[in-house]
């Protein structure tokens, strides 16, 4: 009896280790867009980014949007630390993107590239002091900075992760 159980155990082990040419990848055929992406900050599932026009509508309707993925062309980056960037909204204006908990920074030379970002969008009132600070970070002249005299209500984004394309 012991021999029969022993032979069955060996046969089961051999059978389970046999060559099986069937692919066992759970998502066979699915493209993993995160496999080759270089993340700055937190990793996230890229999926299909929300269109900028839809983002503007969502923030206006819902007073904000969290945990979303958007994509846009970078127009300007902080030249002191890389601690913020401006993204084209597609209507001739830009949206400021800051980074969660000041946790990561963008390369100084990424203007003109496309960024895919994960985070939260909201309306923000930016003070004159902050607007002047951002203008200084961007390398604006003293004359340009002095022309900033009013706060500004604008769409903003706090990213916890970014991928550059």
Secondary structure, 3 states (H helix, E strand, C coil): CHHHHHHHHHHHHHHHCCCCCCCCCCCCCCCCCCCCCCEEECCCCCCCCECHHHHHHHHHHHCCEEEEEEEEEEEEECCCCCCEEEEECCCCCEEEEEEHHHCCCCCCCCCCCEEEEEEEEEEEEECHHHHHHHHHHCCCCHHHHHCCCCCEEEEEEEEEEEEEC
